[in-house]
Every structure is written in structure tokens, then in C-alpha cells.
């Protein structure tokens, strides 16, 4: 899968690389909530996609993913930072940010990882406590 999910000390890092397809979004929709539930806290999320070489997914694929995510209950506010350093990653980030409708999910796009990580930390530390149901599919 060209999307890797890694738990870091205060966030989850989702690293996108290679060719990304609609099937990868389906895997991300399953994998991200499963990973979040194992954290012991409600994590914020950092997406990086500088290694993406191509996208084989359409606007509807991103919209469908975002609609499913918007119906996913989150027990606490979650911040999602997307680092966009290439035209492909910038397009991907803007599409997902534009389609986001989850009231407990705040998403922004940044030109560098340092800026994204700083934003994740400002005023929104990871919420400690059980993370049951974080991102559970409807």
C-alpha cells in the first residue's frame, strides 16, 4: 500500500508515496481508525505526500472518502495537517480540505513539515484517555 501509517509520540503520521489510487483511500479509511484506537490518546494527524508520483483517483473518490469521514464520530476535536511540497501533494491536500465536513476535524495545508507540526501543537495537545471509537467507520 502506498500509504503508511505510523504512531508518533503526539500524533499519527500518514506518509503517502508512489501511485495513489481509490483503493488506497479505502485502505486508509480502515487503517487510520484502527491505528488511532491503539494510541491511548486521541491523536492529531500529519499527512506528508512529497513522495507521491501520481494520483489515479478522481474528485468523486476524494469526495466519497470525505463524506464517509464526515459521518465518522470523533470523541474529541482532531487537527489534521497536510504538508504540500509538490504540485501533486498540493492538489491532494486542497481537495481533501475542501471536502472536509466533519465538525470535529480541522484540516489545514502547510508548505513544510515544521510548520505543520507547530500548528498541530498550538492550543490542541493530544487528548489523553481512551480513544475508543476514534474514527470508527459508521
C-alpha positions as CSV (number, residue, x, y, z in Angstrom):
1,X,0.0,0.0,0.0
2,X,1.5,3.4,-0.9
3,X,0.1,4.9,2.3
4,X,2.0,4.1,5.6
5,X,0.5,4.9,9.0
6,X,2.9,5.4,11.9
7,X,2.2,6.3,15.5
8,X,4.5,9.1,16.8
9,X,4.7,10.5,20.3
10,X,1.9,13.1,19.9
11,X,0.4,12.4,16.5
12,X,-0.2,9.8,13.8
13,X,2.0,10.3,10.6
14,X,0.4,9.2,7.4
15,X,3.0,9.0,4.7
16,X,1.8,8.9,1.1
17,X,4.2,7.7,-1.7
18,X,4.2,6.3,-5.2
19,X,1.0,5.9,-7.2
20,X,-2.1,6.5,-5.1
21,X,-5.5,5.0,-6.1
22,X,-9.1,5.0,-4.9
23,X,-8.4,1.5,-3.3
24,X,-5.7,3.1,-1.2
25,X,-8.3,5.6,0.2
26,X,-10.4,2.6,1.2
27,X,-7.4,1.0,3.0
28,X,-6.7,4.4,4.7
29,X,-10.3,4.6,5.9
30,X,-9.9,1.3,7.6
31,X,-6.3,1.6,8.8
32,X,-6.3,5.1,10.3
33,X,-9.2,4.5,12.8
34,X,-7.7,1.1,13.7
35,X,-4.3,2.8,14.4
36,X,-6.0,5.6,16.3
37,X,-7.7,3.2,18.7
38,X,-4.3,1.7,19.7
39,X,-2.8,5.1,20.7
40,X,-4.3,5.5,24.2
41,X,-5.0,9.2,23.3
42,X,-6.9,11.0,20.6
43,X,-4.2,11.8,18.1
44,X,-3.8,14.6,15.7
45,X,-2.7,13.6,12.2
46,X,0.2,14.7,10.0
47,X,0.0,13.8,6.3
48,X,3.0,14.0,4.1
49,X,2.9,13.3,0.4
50,X,6.2,14.6,-1.2
51,X,6.9,11.1,-2.5
52,X,3.6,10.7,-4.4
53,X,4.4,10.2,-8.1
54,X,0.9,10.1,-9.4
55,X,-2.8,10.0,-8.5
56,X,-5.2,7.6,-10.1
57,X,-8.3,8.8,-8.3
58,X,-10.9,11.3,-9.2
59,X,-12.6,14.1,-7.4
60,X,-15.5,11.8,-6.6
61,X,-13.2,9.3,-4.9
62,X,-11.9,12.1,-2.6
63,X,-15.4,13.4,-2.1
64,X,-16.7,9.9,-1.2
65,X,-13.8,9.4,1.3
66,X,-14.5,12.8,2.9
67,X,-18.3,12.1,3.1
68,X,-17.6,8.8,4.9
69,X,-15.1,10.5,7.2
70,X,-17.7,13.3,8.0
71,X,-20.1,10.6,9.2
72,X,-17.4,9.2,11.5
73,X,-17.9,10.3,15.1
74,X,-14.8,11.7,16.8
75,X,-14.8,11.8,20.6
76,X,-12.7,15.0,20.7
77,X,-11.6,17.7,18.2
78,X,-8.8,16.4,15.9
79,X,-6.4,18.5,13.9
80,X,-5.1,17.2,10.5
81,X,-2.1,18.9,8.9
82,X,-1.2,18.1,5.3
83,X,2.3,19.0,4.1
84,X,2.1,20.0,0.4
85,X,5.6,20.4,-1.1
86,X,4.8,19.4,-4.7
87,X,2.0,20.2,-7.2
88,X,0.6,16.6,-6.7
89,X,0.6,16.8,-2.9
90,X,-0.8,20.3,-3.0
91,X,-3.7,19.2,-5.2
92,X,-4.4,16.2,-3.0
93,X,-4.4,18.4,0.1
94,X,-6.6,21.1,-1.3
95,X,-9.2,18.5,-2.4
96,X,-9.4,16.8,1.0
97,X,-9.5,20.1,2.8
98,X,-12.3,21.4,0.6
99,X,-14.4,18.3,1.1
100,X,-14.0,18.1,4.8
101,X,-17.4,18.3,6.6
102,X,-16.6,16.6,9.9
103,X,-17.4,19.2,12.6
104,X,-14.7,17.7,15.0
105,X,-12.0,17.7,12.3
106,X,-10.0,20.8,11.5
107,X,-7.7,20.5,8.5
108,X,-5.0,22.8,7.1
109,X,-2.3,22.7,4.5
110,X,1.3,23.7,5.1
111,X,4.4,24.1,2.9
112,X,6.8,22.5,5.4
113,X,6.7,19.7,8.0
114,X,8.0,22.0,10.7
115,X,5.1,24.5,10.2
116,X,2.6,21.6,10.1
117,X,3.9,20.1,13.4
118,X,4.0,23.5,15.1
119,X,0.3,24.0,14.1
120,X,-0.7,20.6,15.4
121,X,0.9,21.5,18.8
122,X,-0.7,25.0,19.2
123,X,-3.6,25.1,21.6
124,X,-4.5,21.5,20.9
125,X,-2.4,18.9,22.7
126,X,-3.3,15.3,22.1
127,X,-6.3,14.4,24.3
128,X,-5.2,11.8,26.8
129,X,-7.5,9.0,27.8
130,X,-9.2,6.2,25.9
131,X,-9.6,6.5,22.2
132,X,-12.5,4.0,21.7
133,X,-14.4,4.9,18.6
134,X,-11.8,7.3,17.2
135,X,-12.5,7.3,13.5
136,X,-14.6,4.2,13.7
137,X,-16.4,3.5,10.4
138,X,-20.1,4.1,10.5
